C-alpha cells in the first residue's frame, strides 16, 4: 500500500557531519496509530559506504494529535488521559536499566490501565519511546532540565544551549507516534 521512490544520498567523508535526506511516498488509506491499535509501518533504510553495507529498520506510526480546549483528540477522537510518572530505577542497578526491564515496567503501566507515561528526569533511553510506540502508550519525555535553578535560564548562553538540546531531542524522537508533548 506504500508507493514511493528511493533516493541515493552521498555521505560526506567527515563522520561527524549530519546528512539529511528526504524520503517521499504515499500510504493510501493508512492504518492510524492509536492507544488501542498501535499500528506502525515497517521501512528499511539501506546504507552503503564503500564495501560496507547495512540496513536500518524504521517503524513509522501515523496519527493526528490535537490539543484543544476540551482536551486531547487522537485521530479526531476525544481521549481521556490516565497518566503516571515513571522514574526508571532498579534497586540493583540504579538508573542503568536493561531494555528488558524498561519493557517489563512499561507493559505493567499499560496493563494497570494507564495510557500516558511521563519520564521527567532525563531524555529517555531510546528503548522507552520505541516500547511506548509499540504497545500504545502515550509518552511525555523528560528534557533533563529538572532541578536546574530558574536563575540559570536568564543566561543567554545557557538558554542557547537549552534550545540546542531541545531541538536535538525533538529531531531524535519526533517520529515516534507515542510522543504527545515535550
C-alpha positions as CSV (number, residue, x, y, z in Angstrom):
1,X,0.0,0.0,0.0
2,X,3.1,2.3,0.0
3,X,4.2,3.9,-3.2
4,X,7.3,6.0,-3.3
5,X,10.8,6.3,-4.7
6,X,14.2,5.6,-3.3
7,X,16.9,8.3,-3.3
8,X,20.6,8.0,-3.3
9,X,22.4,10.3,-0.9
10,X,26.1,10.8,-0.9
11,X,27.6,10.7,2.5
12,X,30.4,13.2,3.5
13,X,33.8,11.9,4.4
14,X,33.5,13.6,7.9
15,X,31.7,11.1,10.1
16,X,30.5,13.9,12.4
17,X,28.7,15.7,9.7
18,X,25.0,15.3,9.6
19,X,23.3,14.3,6.4
20,X,19.6,14.9,5.8
21,X,17.8,13.1,3.1
22,X,14.1,13.3,2.2
23,X,12.1,10.2,1.5
24,X,8.8,10.8,-0.2
25,X,5.9,8.4,-0.6
26,X,2.3,7.9,-0.1
27,X,0.4,5.4,2.0
28,X,-3.2,5.0,0.7
29,X,-5.8,4.6,3.4
30,X,-3.3,4.3,6.3
31,X,-4.0,2.4,9.5
32,X,-3.7,5.1,12.2
33,X,-1.6,4.6,15.3
34,X,-3.7,4.7,18.5
35,X,-3.6,3.6,22.1
36,X,-5.9,0.7,21.3
37,X,-4.3,-0.3,18.0
38,X,-0.6,0.9,17.8
39,X,-0.2,0.1,14.1
40,X,3.1,1.0,12.6
41,X,4.6,0.6,9.1
42,X,8.0,-1.0,8.8
43,X,10.6,0.6,6.5
44,X,14.2,-0.3,5.9
45,X,16.9,2.3,5.1
46,X,19.8,0.6,3.2
47,X,23.2,2.3,3.7
48,X,26.3,1.6,1.7
49,X,29.7,3.1,2.3
50,X,32.4,1.6,0.1
51,X,32.4,-2.1,0.6
52,X,30.4,-1.9,3.8
53,X,26.6,-2.1,3.8
54,X,23.9,-2.2,6.5
55,X,20.2,-1.9,6.8
56,X,18.4,0.2,9.5
57,X,14.8,-0.8,10.2
58,X,12.4,2.1,10.9
59,X,8.9,1.7,12.3
60,X,6.7,4.7,11.5
61,X,3.3,5.3,13.0
62,X,0.8,7.7,11.5
63,X,-1.6,9.6,13.8
64,X,-3.2,13.0,14.2
65,X,-2.8,14.6,17.7
66,X,-4.6,17.8,18.6
67,X,-4.7,19.6,21.9
68,X,-7.9,21.6,22.2
69,X,-9.7,23.5,25.0
70,X,-11.7,20.3,25.6
71,X,-8.6,18.1,25.9
72,X,-6.7,15.7,23.6
73,X,-8.0,14.5,20.3
74,X,-6.2,11.4,19.0
75,X,-7.2,10.8,15.3
76,X,-10.2,13.0,15.9
77,X,-11.4,11.1,18.9
78,X,-11.6,12.6,22.4
79,X,-9.0,10.8,24.5
80,X,-9.2,10.8,28.3
81,X,-5.6,10.7,29.7
82,X,-4.7,8.4,32.6
83,X,-1.1,9.1,33.3
84,X,1.7,8.1,35.6
85,X,5.2,9.5,36.2
86,X,7.8,6.8,35.6
87,X,11.3,7.1,37.2
88,X,13.3,4.3,35.6
89,X,15.1,2.9,38.7
90,X,16.2,-0.5,39.9
91,X,17.4,-1.3,43.4
92,X,20.3,-3.3,42.0
93,X,21.4,-1.1,39.1
94,X,20.1,2.4,39.9
95,X,19.1,4.1,36.7
96,X,21.1,1.7,34.5
97,X,18.1,-0.5,33.5
98,X,18.2,-3.1,30.7
99,X,15.8,-2.9,27.8
100,X,14.0,-5.9,29.2
101,X,13.4,-4.0,32.5
102,X,12.0,-1.0,30.6
103,X,9.8,-3.4,28.6
104,X,8.5,-5.1,31.7
105,X,7.9,-1.8,33.5
106,X,6.1,-0.1,30.6
107,X,3.9,-3.2,30.0
108,X,2.9,-3.2,33.7
109,X,2.0,0.5,33.4
110,X,-0.2,-0.2,30.3
111,X,-1.7,-3.3,32.0
112,X,-2.7,-1.2,35.0
113,X,-4.9,0.9,32.8
114,X,-2.7,3.9,32.1
115,X,-2.4,5.4,28.6
116,X,0.2,8.1,29.3
117,X,3.6,7.9,30.9
118,X,5.9,10.8,31.7
119,X,9.6,10.3,32.1
120,X,10.7,13.6,33.7
121,X,14.2,13.1,34.8
122,X,16.4,12.8,31.7
123,X,16.0,12.4,28.0
124,X,14.8,8.8,27.9
125,X,16.7,5.8,26.7
126,X,15.8,5.2,23.1
127,X,14.1,2.0,24.1
128,X,11.4,3.9,26.0
129,X,9.7,5.8,23.1
130,X,10.1,2.6,21.0
131,X,8.4,0.4,23.5
132,X,5.7,3.0,24.1
133,X,5.0,3.3,20.4
134,X,4.9,-0.5,20.1
135,X,2.4,-1.0,22.9
136,X,0.2,2.1,22.5
137,X,1.3,4.2,25.5
138,X,1.5,8.0,25.1
139,X,4.8,9.5,26.2
140,X,6.0,12.8,27.6
141,X,9.8,12.5,27.5
142,X,11.9,14.4,30.0
143,X,14.3,17.1,28.9
144,X,16.9,16.7,31.6
145,X,16.0,20.2,32.9
146,X,14.7,19.0,36.2
147,X,16.4,20.7,39.2
148,X,18.1,23.5,37.2
149,X,17.8,26.7,39.2
150,X,15.5,29.2,37.5
151,X,18.1,31.9,37.5
152,X,20.2,29.8,35.2
153,X,17.6,30.3,32.4
154,X,18.3,34.0,32.5
155,X,21.8,33.5,31.0
156,X,21.7,33.9,27.2
157,X,24.4,31.3,26.8
158,X,22.5,28.7,28.9
159,X,19.3,29.5,27.0
160,X,21.0,28.9,23.7
161,X,22.4,25.6,24.9
162,X,19.0,24.5,26.2
163,X,17.4,25.4,22.8
164,X,20.0,23.3,21.0
165,X,19.4,20.4,23.4
166,X,15.6,20.6,22.9
167,X,15.9,20.8,19.1
168,X,18.2,17.7,19.2
169,X,15.7,15.8,21.3
170,X,12.8,16.8,19.0
171,X,14.8,15.7,16.0
172,X,15.7,12.3,17.6
173,X,12.3,11.5,19.0
174,X,9.7,13.2,16.8
175,X,9.0,10.2,14.6
176,X,7.7,8.1,17.5
177,X,3.9,8.3,17.4
178,X,3.8,7.8,21.2
179,X,5.2,11.3,21.9
180,X,2.4,13.6,22.7
181,X,4.1,16.6,24.4
182,X,7.6,17.9,25.2
